[in-house]
Each structure stands twice: as structure tokens, then as C-alpha cells.
């Protein structure tokens, strides 16, 4: 079964705007896209211009899938947002914050210091974020308790038992 293609928000806007503005069919937009694509491959300069320029990044097959099967709009990832790794060997399920975004890749806090493609992550749910914050708090608390002196631990036990 053929799956929906993933496109950017800009590509979604461009496709919708072109079809609405020019009142054209899917066949017409696909024919234009194929002609632009072929012309570009053979050294020509014919291509989509603003505000439709983002469609130049779509292959003919991706444009056909987008028009006839459907598409999903790629989420916009931002620094500081929580995400879950969905593809990446032992890192699958890891919840982390985005520290840097470049193109269609992100760096994640404390996850192998490598770039992760948008296709390898998804936004974390509120429940996942709360669980990760709780896990991180437990780790910090364990580290603090480990570093206490024997006297400090005895004093803490006295306080907790009173």
C-alpha cells in the first residue's frame, strides 16, 4: 500500500493556494510540476516562483502522491520543545528537549550528540513530558542523597521519621 507523503507547511500552503487561485485540477498542477521538474533537470530555468517556490523541492512522484493519495504536514520543531525519538536503535522512546534546529534535523539534549531527522522524532505528549520530568527529578534526588555525608543522612532520617 502506498503511504501519504510528508510535506512542509510551506508546500501545503503553496499547493492549496495555487489550486484555489488558478482553479485548476490535480492533473493540471501535476502536469505543470512535471514540466518544471523536467525543464530543471535539462538545464532550463522554468520552475515554480514565489509564493509557490517551495513546490520545487518536491519530486514528481511525491507531488503525485500528495495530490492523489494525500499528505501529512511535517510538524515545525523548535528549540526547547520536548520530543520522543521514534527511530534510532537503543534511543527509541527516549524523551528529550530540542537544543538546536538546522534544516530538517535537530540536536537533542543528552542524546548521543548527533543530528536527528524530523522523520525520527515526534512531539512528546503532556503525559510523557511529566513522566520524563519526574524521572529526571528522581535521578537528581538520588545523586544528591548519594553525595550526603553519613551525619547528613542520619539527620535527614530523623527529620523524615518525626
PyMOL commands that set and color helices and strands:
alter all, ss='L'
color gray80, all
select helices_A, chain A and resi 9-22+26-41+53-57+60-68+89-91+118-120+126-147+150-161
alter helices_A, ss='H'
color red, helices_A
select strands_A, chain A and resi 5-7+71-73+82-85+95-102+105-108+115-117+121-123
alter strands_A, ss='S'
color yellow, strands_A
deselect
rebuild
show_as cartoon
